[in-house]
Amino acid sequence: MKQLIAFFFFMGFFFSDARSQLPGDTSIGIRLSTFNTSKQNNEVKLNWKVACRVSYARFEVQRSTDGINFSTINSFQADYLRCQQPFDYTDPAVIGQLFYRIKVGDIDGRFSTEKVVKVIGREITDTEIKVVSPVTGSFLQLIVAAKSNEKIGLQILNISGIIIQHLNIIPDKGVSQLEIPFDNLPSGIYILHYQTMGKDESVRFVKNQ
């Protein structure tokens, strides 16, 4: 009888612990209470509030072009007092259809995502490339708004104008998110130069680490 009681106690502990690790878990002590967006010109502003019972909370602002595959475009921590105030984040140059969500979590790395918001940006009238900030590590994330399935030549230059990387991409028509190698370069200012049909454009960006 004692062995049976011990077995059920163990199983109850196991499943309780497993539930606490699931996405959307309500036991982490912080949850979104509101989340909405507003557009001004070519920018979208995300606004959200949380219900918080933790000393420190972690936030990740995430964006997607398909509503399925998300990437983090900003992350930060906030203490209990800061969590009592509203939060906001502005994403510039929104093109086509994009999706946003806020991941909220505790200091132990348990996160919850409860709502996805869709935003329709300005119409795609020409091919345009945006660098996703912040830029860290050895990959460069790009949002490409392509009017057609055309080949695009990319060049990455340092601040002195020296070409350090060159490649070609053929994005899908519409808005897509791409990741290209950015080989362990030091922190600093770089320039992404791209060429489409009779058009040359440049985008300046900063690598933090």
PASEBA-1860 file (N, C-alpha, C; in nm, 3 decimals):
! residues 209
1> MKQLIAFF> 0.083/-0.120/0.000/0.000/0.000/0.000/0.087/0.126/0.000 ~ 0.194/0.125/0.083/0.285/0.239/0.088/0.354/0.261/-0.046 ~ 0.389/0.148/-0.112/0.454/0.161/-0.242/0.359/0.224/-0.344 ~ 0.230/0.187/-0.338/0.132/0.241/-0.431/0.114/0.391/-0.408 ~ 0.107/0.433/-0.282/0.092/0.575/-0.250/0.214/0.652/-0.298 ~ 0.334/0.595/-0.277/0.457/0.660/-0.322/0.459/0.675/-0.472 ~ 0.408/0.572/-0.543/0.405/0.577/-0.690/0.316/0.690/-0.738 ~ 0.194/0.703/-0.684/0.103/0.809/-0.727/0.158/0.947/-0.690
9> FFMGFFFS> 0.226/0.955/-0.575/0.286/1.083/-0.536/0.393/1.124/-0.637 ~ 0.476/1.027/-0.677/0.581/1.054/-0.775/0.524/1.097/-0.908 ~ 0.418/1.026/-0.955/0.358/1.059/-1.084/0.294/1.197/-1.081 ~ 0.230/1.231/-0.967/0.169/1.363/-0.955/0.274/1.472/-0.960 ~ 0.388/1.451/-0.893/0.499/1.547/-0.897/0.554/1.561/-1.036 ~ 0.571/1.448/-1.109/0.626/1.449/-1.244/0.540/1.530/-1.339 ~ 0.409/1.503/-1.339/0.321/1.573/-1.432/0.307/1.721/-1.395 ~ 0.311/1.753/-1.265/0.305/1.893/-1.224/0.427/1.967/-1.275
17> DARSQLPG> 0.545/1.906/-1.264/0.667/1.969/-1.310/0.668/1.982/-1.461 ~ 0.616/1.882/-1.533/0.612/1.886/-1.678/0.521/1.998/-1.726 ~ 0.405/2.016/-1.660/0.313/2.121/-1.701/0.375/2.259/-1.686 ~ 0.461/2.276/-1.584/0.520/2.407/-1.559/0.616/2.449/-1.669 ~ 0.661/2.355/-1.752/0.755/2.388/-1.858/0.687/2.410/-1.992 ~ 0.556/2.390/-1.999/0.488/2.402/-2.127/0.470/2.548/-2.166 ~ 0.474/2.580/-2.299/0.444/2.716/-2.341/0.304/2.756/-2.295 ~ 0.290/2.885/-2.259/0.159/2.931/-2.214/0.130/2.894/-2.070
25> DTSIGIRL> 0.229/2.845/-1.997/0.211/2.806/-1.857/0.170/2.927/-1.773 ~ 0.070/2.909/-1.690/0.019/3.020/-1.608/0.087/3.028/-1.473 ~ 0.180/2.938/-1.442/0.241/2.937/-1.310/0.368/3.021/-1.304 ~ 0.410/3.084/-1.413/0.537/3.156/-1.412/0.525/3.293/-1.348 ~ 0.404/3.341/-1.321/0.389/3.465/-1.247/0.382/3.590/-1.331 ~ 0.379/3.578/-1.463/0.363/3.695/-1.548/0.287/3.655/-1.674 ~ 0.190/3.739/-1.712/0.112/3.714/-1.833/0.075/3.846/-1.898 ~ 0.053/3.842/-2.028/0.003/3.960/-2.097/-0.140/3.988/-2.054
33> STFNTSKQ> -0.170/4.114/-2.026/-0.308/4.152/-1.999/-0.369/4.224/-2.119 ~ -0.288/4.302/-2.194/-0.333/4.363/-2.319/-0.217/4.365/-2.418 ~ -0.250/4.361/-2.547/-0.150/4.370/-2.653/-0.219/4.419/-2.779 ~ -0.176/4.535/-2.830/-0.236/4.588/-2.953/-0.132/4.667/-3.031 ~ -0.168/4.708/-3.151/-0.076/4.781/-3.237/-0.146/4.904/-3.293 ~ -0.064/5.000/-3.336/-0.114/5.118/-3.405/-0.012/5.157/-3.511 ~ -0.061/5.206/-3.625/0.027/5.244/-3.736/0.031/5.394/-3.751 ~ 0.153/5.444/-3.777/0.173/5.585/-3.808/0.272/5.593/-3.923
41> NNEVKLNW> 0.224/5.645/-4.037/0.307/5.651/-4.157/0.357/5.511/-4.192 ~ 0.489/5.490/-4.192/0.545/5.359/-4.228/0.589/5.279/-4.106 ~ 0.548/5.322/-3.987/0.589/5.254/-3.864/0.469/5.187/-3.798 ~ 0.499/5.084/-3.719/0.395/5.022/-3.637/0.443/5.025/-3.492 ~ 0.355/5.066/-3.403/0.388/5.073/-3.261/0.314/4.963/-3.187 ~ 0.389/4.882/-3.114/0.331/4.775/-3.032/0.314/4.828/-2.890 ~ 0.198/4.803/-2.832/0.169/4.846/-2.695/0.118/4.726/-2.616 ~ 0.171/4.706/-2.496/0.122/4.595/-2.413/0.139/4.624/-2.264
49> KVACRVSY> 0.056/4.554/-2.185/0.064/4.558/-2.041/0.069/4.414/-1.990 ~ 0.123/4.397/-1.869/0.133/4.263/-1.811/0.077/4.261/-1.670 ~ 0.034/4.143/-1.629/0.003/4.115/-1.489/0.122/4.037/-1.434 ~ 0.188/4.091/-1.333/0.319/4.039/-1.293/0.325/4.011/-1.143 ~ 0.382/3.893/-1.107/0.406/3.858/-0.968/0.551/3.810/-0.949 ~ 0.641/3.854/-1.037/0.781/3.812/-1.027/0.869/3.934/-1.005 ~ 0.988/3.911/-0.948/1.081/4.021/-0.920/1.140/4.078/-1.048 ~ 1.174/3.988/-1.141/1.228/4.029/-1.271/1.158/3.951/-1.380
57> ARFEVQRS> 1.119/4.023/-1.485/1.053/3.960/-1.599/1.139/3.977/-1.723 ~ 1.123/3.884/-1.817/1.196/3.890/-1.944/1.095/3.904/-2.057 ~ 1.133/3.982/-2.157/1.045/4.008/-2.270/1.120/3.986/-2.401 ~ 1.052/3.928/-2.498/1.104/3.917/-2.634/0.996/3.964/-2.730 ~ 1.029/4.067/-2.809/0.940/4.114/-2.915/0.975/4.034/-3.041 ~ 0.877/3.966/-3.097/0.903/3.878/-3.211/0.817/3.916/-3.332 ~ 0.874/3.892/-3.450/0.807/3.926/-3.575/0.815/3.808/-3.670 ~ 0.714/3.799/-3.759/0.708/3.690/-3.856/0.645/3.741/-3.985
65> TDGINFST> 0.683/3.680/-4.096/0.620/3.714/-4.223/0.510/3.616/-4.260 ~ 0.502/3.501/-4.189/0.401/3.401/-4.222/0.311/3.363/-4.104 ~ 0.335/3.419/-3.986/0.255/3.387/-3.869/0.292/3.256/-3.803 ~ 0.396/3.190/-3.853/0.439/3.060/-3.799/0.582/3.066/-3.747 ~ 0.672/3.113/-3.831/0.814/3.121/-3.796/0.847/3.263/-3.750 ~ 0.879/3.275/-3.621/0.904/3.406/-3.561/1.053/3.422/-3.530 ~ 1.099/3.547/-3.536/1.234/3.580/-3.493/1.228/3.696/-3.395 ~ 1.321/3.698/-3.300/1.324/3.802/-3.198/1.390/3.928/-3.253
73> INSFQADY> 1.320/4.043/-3.243/1.375/4.169/-3.291/1.413/4.262/-3.176 ~ 1.373/4.228/-3.055/1.416/4.304/-2.938/1.392/4.220/-2.813 ~ 1.481/4.231/-2.715/1.464/4.159/-2.589/1.519/4.244/-2.475 ~ 1.459/4.230/-2.358/1.502/4.309/-2.242/1.442/4.250/-2.115 ~ 1.491/4.299/-1.999/1.438/4.260/-1.869/1.377/4.382/-1.800 ~ 1.287/4.357/-1.706/1.226/4.464/-1.629/1.198/4.414/-1.488 ~ 1.217/4.501/-1.389/1.189/4.461/-1.252/1.038/4.476/-1.222 ~ 1.000/4.441/-1.101/0.858/4.438/-1.065/0.793/4.576/-1.080
81> LRCQQPFD> 0.862/4.681/-1.035/0.805/4.815/-1.043/0.786/4.859/-1.188 ~ 0.885/4.828/-1.273/0.872/4.866/-1.414/0.757/4.790/-1.480 ~ 0.733/4.668/-1.437/0.627/4.586/-1.498/0.487/4.638/-1.469 ~ 0.476/4.730/-1.375/0.346/4.787/-1.346/0.308/4.895/-1.448 ~ 0.403/4.934/-1.532/0.380/5.039/-1.631/0.362/4.977/-1.770 ~ 0.298/5.049/-1.862/0.282/4.998/-1.999/0.418/4.988/-2.071 ~ 0.423/4.901/-2.170/0.541/4.885/-2.255/0.505/4.920/-2.399 ~ 0.607/4.961/-2.474/0.585/4.985/-2.616/0.713/4.961/-2.694
89> YTDPAVIG> 0.699/4.933/-2.821/0.813/4.914/-2.911/0.769/4.957/-3.051 ~ 0.855/5.031/-3.121/0.822/5.080/-3.255/0.908/5.009/-3.359 ~ 0.843/4.953/-3.457/0.911/4.885/-3.568/0.897/4.973/-3.693 ~ 1.008/5.022/-3.749/0.999/5.114/-3.863/0.985/5.042/-3.996 ~ 0.939/5.115/-4.095/0.936/5.069/-4.235/0.865/4.935/-4.251 ~ 0.742/4.926/-4.206/0.665/4.802/-4.217/0.608/4.791/-4.358 ~ 0.637/4.678/-4.423/0.597/4.656/-4.562/0.519/4.527/-4.571 ~ 0.407/4.527/-4.646/0.330/4.406/-4.666/0.266/4.357/-4.537
97> QLFYRIKV> 0.244/4.225/-4.529/0.179/4.164/-4.415/0.281/4.108/-4.317 ~ 0.270/4.148/-4.190/0.360/4.101/-4.086/0.279/4.059/-3.963 ~ 0.340/3.973/-3.881/0.278/3.925/-3.758/0.372/3.955/-3.641 ~ 0.312/3.992/-3.527/0.390/4.022/-3.408/0.335/3.945/-3.288 ~ 0.427/3.913/-3.196/0.386/3.856/-3.068/0.488/3.897/-2.962 ~ 0.445/3.895/-2.836/0.531/3.927/-2.722/0.547/3.801/-2.637 ~ 0.671/3.756/-2.620/0.699/3.647/-2.528/0.732/3.706/-2.391 ~ 0.660/3.663/-2.289/0.686/3.710/-2.153/0.730/3.591/-2.070
105> GDIDGRFS> 0.827/3.614/-1.982/0.879/3.503/-1.903/0.945/3.549/-1.776 ~ 0.993/3.451/-1.699/1.060/3.482/-1.573/1.210/3.469/-1.589 ~ 1.282/3.494/-1.481/1.428/3.495/-1.485/1.486/3.357/-1.510 ~ 1.406/3.251/-1.488/1.452/3.114/-1.511/1.435/3.069/-1.655 ~ 1.380/3.156/-1.739/1.371/3.123/-1.881/1.243/3.053/-1.922 ~ 1.141/3.052/-1.838/1.011/2.995/-1.876/0.928/3.106/-1.941 ~ 0.879/3.081/-2.062/0.810/3.184/-2.138/0.667/3.144/-2.172 ~ 0.585/3.246/-2.196/0.449/3.226/-2.241/0.422/3.320/-2.358
113> TEKVVKVI> 0.354/3.271/-2.461/0.308/3.354/-2.573/0.159/3.329/-2.589 ~ 0.080/3.434/-2.582/-0.064/3.417/-2.574/-0.142/3.480/-2.689 ~ -0.080/3.567/-2.767/-0.156/3.638/-2.869/-0.065/3.679/-2.984 ~ -0.116/3.665/-3.106/-0.044/3.709/-3.226/-0.129/3.816/-3.294 ~ -0.065/3.926/-3.332/-0.134/4.038/-3.396/-0.081/4.053/-3.539 ~ -0.174/4.064/-3.634/-0.137/4.083/-3.775/-0.143/4.230/-3.811 ~ -0.044/4.275/-3.888/-0.037/4.414/-3.932/-0.018/4.417/-4.083 ~ -0.095/4.501/-4.149/-0.079/4.521/-4.294/-0.008/4.653/-4.315
121> GREITDTE> 0.115/4.648/-4.364/0.193/4.767/-4.389/0.164/4.824/-4.528 ~ 0.251/4.912/-4.571/0.230/4.975/-4.701/0.248/4.875/-4.814 ~ 0.189/4.907/-4.926/0.191/4.820/-5.042/0.332/4.807/-5.099 ~ 0.361/4.689/-5.151/0.491/4.666/-5.214/0.487/4.724/-5.356 ~ 0.560/4.832/-5.377/0.566/4.894/-5.509/0.699/4.869/-5.578 ~ 0.798/4.830/-5.502/0.930/4.800/-5.557/1.003/4.710/-5.458 ~ 1.109/4.646/-5.502/1.186/4.559/-5.413/1.257/4.643/-5.308 ~ 1.245/4.599/-5.183/1.306/4.671/-5.072/1.356/4.571/-4.969
129> IKVVSPVT> 1.471/4.600/-4.910/1.532/4.512/-4.812/1.555/4.589/-4.683 ~ 1.519/4.527/-4.572/1.540/4.586/-4.441/1.623/4.491/-4.355 ~ 1.721/4.544/-4.282/1.802/4.466/-4.191/1.732/4.460/-4.056 ~ 1.716/4.339/-4.002/1.651/4.321/-3.872/1.752/4.352/-3.762 ~ 1.715/4.446/-3.675/1.801/4.483/-3.562/1.749/4.417/-3.434 ~ 1.835/4.392/-3.335/1.978/4.417/-3.337/2.053/4.311/-3.416 ~ 2.169/4.346/-3.471/2.253/4.253/-3.547/2.361/4.199/-3.454 ~ 2.360/4.068/-3.431/2.460/4.003/-3.347/2.497/3.870/-3.411
137> GSFLQLIV> 2.606/3.810/-3.362/2.643/3.676/-3.408/2.695/3.673/-3.550 ~ 2.681/3.559/-3.614/2.741/3.537/-3.746/2.636/3.525/-3.856 ~ 2.512/3.571/-3.831/2.408/3.570/-3.934/2.340/3.707/-3.938 ~ 2.299/3.743/-4.059/2.229/3.868/-4.082/2.087/3.835/-4.124 ~ 1.988/3.888/-4.050/1.849/3.862/-4.082/1.793/3.978/-4.163 ~ 1.727/3.944/-4.274/1.674/4.044/-4.365/1.525/4.023/-4.385 ~ 1.451/4.132/-4.396/1.313/4.126/-4.445/1.315/4.180/-4.587 ~ 1.272/4.096/-4.680/1.277/4.132/-4.821/1.134/4.146/-4.873
145> AAKSNEKI> 1.103/4.263/-4.926/0.975/4.287/-4.992/1.003/4.290/-5.142 ~ 0.963/4.182/-5.211/0.997/4.167/-5.353/0.872/4.176/-5.439 ~ 0.879/4.257/-5.541/0.766/4.272/-5.632/0.756/4.153/-5.727 ~ 0.868/4.084/-5.751/0.870/3.969/-5.840/0.981/3.874/-5.796 ~ 0.986/3.756/-5.858/1.090/3.657/-5.825/1.216/3.689/-5.905 ~ 1.279/3.798/-5.873/1.399/3.838/-5.945/1.523/3.813/-5.861 ~ 1.635/3.794/-5.928/1.761/3.776/-5.857/1.809/3.911/-5.802 ~ 1.855/3.909/-5.679/1.904/4.031/-5.614/2.050/4.009/-5.574
153> GLQILNIS> 2.137/4.097/-5.619/2.278/4.090/-5.581/2.302/4.170/-5.454 ~ 2.361/4.106/-5.353/2.389/4.170/-5.225/2.539/4.187/-5.205 ~ 2.575/4.300/-5.151/2.713/4.325/-5.110/2.712/4.383/-4.969 ~ 2.804/4.334/-4.885/2.822/4.391/-4.752/2.957/4.461/-4.750 ~ 2.956/4.588/-4.712/3.076/4.669/-4.710/3.102/4.719/-4.568 ~ 3.231/4.742/-4.536/3.260/4.806/-4.408/3.247/4.957/-4.423 ~ 3.269/5.030/-4.316/3.247/5.174/-4.318/3.342/5.245/-4.413 ~ 3.453/5.180/-4.449/3.549/5.238/-4.543/3.511/5.213/-4.689
161> GIIIQHLN> 3.402/5.138/-4.709/3.356/5.110/-4.845/3.418/4.988/-4.909 ~ 3.490/4.907/-4.830/3.553/4.786/-4.882/3.452/4.671/-4.877 ~ 3.435/4.601/-4.992/3.343/4.489/-4.998/3.401/4.371/-4.922 ~ 3.325/4.319/-4.826/3.373/4.206/-4.747/3.291/4.080/-4.771 ~ 3.178/4.094/-4.840/3.095/3.977/-4.869/3.005/4.007/-4.989 ~ 2.984/3.903/-5.071/2.900/3.919/-5.190/2.822/3.791/-5.213 ~ 2.692/3.804/-5.242/2.611/3.686/-5.273/2.486/3.730/-5.348 ~ 2.419/3.632/-5.408/2.293/3.655/-5.480/2.181/3.580/-5.411
169> IIPDKGVS> 2.062/3.639/-5.408/1.944/3.573/-5.352/1.829/3.584/-5.451 ~ 1.736/3.488/-5.445/1.614/3.494/-5.524/1.498/3.475/-5.426 ~ 1.445/3.583/-5.369/1.339/3.571/-5.269/1.205/3.539/-5.334 ~ 1.111/3.492/-5.251/0.974/3.472/-5.296/0.908/3.607/-5.322 ~ 0.813/3.608/-5.412/0.736/3.729/-5.436/0.655/3.762/-5.311 ~ 0.653/3.890/-5.273/0.588/3.932/-5.150/0.691/3.958/-5.042 ~ 0.651/3.939/-4.916/0.741/3.965/-4.804/0.794/3.833/-4.750 ~ 0.925/3.823/-4.734/0.987/3.703/-4.679/1.100/3.745/-4.585
177> QLEIPFDN> 1.137/3.653/-4.498/1.244/3.679/-4.403/1.357/3.581/-4.431 ~ 1.477/3.634/-4.454/1.593/3.552/-4.492/1.704/3.570/-4.390 ~ 1.786/3.467/-4.381/1.903/3.470/-4.294/2.025/3.437/-4.379 ~ 2.123/3.526/-4.380/2.243/3.503/-4.461/2.366/3.502/-4.370 ~ 2.471/3.429/-4.409/2.594/3.425/-4.327/2.655/3.564/-4.314 ~ 2.707/3.591/-4.196/2.772/3.719/-4.167/2.894/3.686/-4.083 ~ 3.000/3.645/-4.148/3.109/3.568/-4.090/3.189/3.637/-3.980 ~ 3.146/3.619/-3.856/3.222/3.657/-3.736/3.299/3.787/-3.750
185> LPSGIYIL> 3.232/3.889/-3.799/3.295/4.019/-3.816/3.287/4.100/-3.687 ~ 3.382/4.189/-3.665/3.381/4.267/-3.540/3.266/4.366/-3.534 ~ 3.241/4.417/-3.415/3.138/4.519/-3.397/3.172/4.642/-3.480 ~ 3.069/4.711/-3.527/3.094/4.831/-3.604/2.980/4.862/-3.699 ~ 3.001/4.962/-3.784/2.902/5.006/-3.881/2.930/4.940/-4.016 ~ 2.825/4.885/-4.078/2.837/4.819/-4.208/2.730/4.873/-4.302 ~ 2.747/4.843/-4.429/2.653/4.887/-4.532/2.610/4.765/-4.614 ~ 2.478/4.746/-4.625/2.424/4.644/-4.714/2.383/4.713/-4.844
193> HYQTMGKD> 2.449/4.674/-4.953/2.418/4.731/-5.085/2.351/4.622/-5.167 ~ 2.238/4.657/-5.231/2.170/4.556/-5.313/2.132/4.615/-5.449 ~ 2.129/4.525/-5.547/2.103/4.563/-5.685/1.987/4.482/-5.740 ~ 1.887/4.551/-5.790/1.775/4.487/-5.858/1.769/4.544/-5.999 ~ 1.659/4.526/-6.068/1.648/4.569/-6.207/1.669/4.720/-6.221 ~ 1.788/4.758/-6.262/1.819/4.899/-6.285/1.815/4.986/-6.162 ~ 1.835/4.928/-6.044/1.825/5.004/-5.921/1.931/4.960/-5.822 ~ 2.000/5.058/-5.762/2.098/5.034/-5.658/2.052/5.102/-5.530
201> ESVRFVKN> 2.052/5.027/-5.420/2.012/5.084/-5.291/2.112/5.041/-5.184 ~ 2.123/5.121/-5.078/2.213/5.090/-4.967/2.141/5.109/-4.835 ~ 2.170/5.018/-4.740/2.114/5.027/-4.605/2.228/5.017/-4.505 ~ 2.237/5.116/-4.419/2.340/5.115/-4.317/2.288/5.046/-4.191 ~ 2.373/4.965/-4.127/2.332/4.897/-4.003/2.452/4.884/-3.910 ~ 2.422/4.854/-3.784/2.526/4.843/-3.681/2.526/4.701/-3.626 ~ 2.644/4.643/-3.619/2.661/4.513/-3.551/2.708/4.539/-3.410 ~ 2.634/4.484/-3.312/2.664/4.512/-3.171/2.771/4.421/-3.113
209> Q> 2.769/4.294/-3.153/2.865/4.199/-3.097/2.926/4.115/-3.207
END
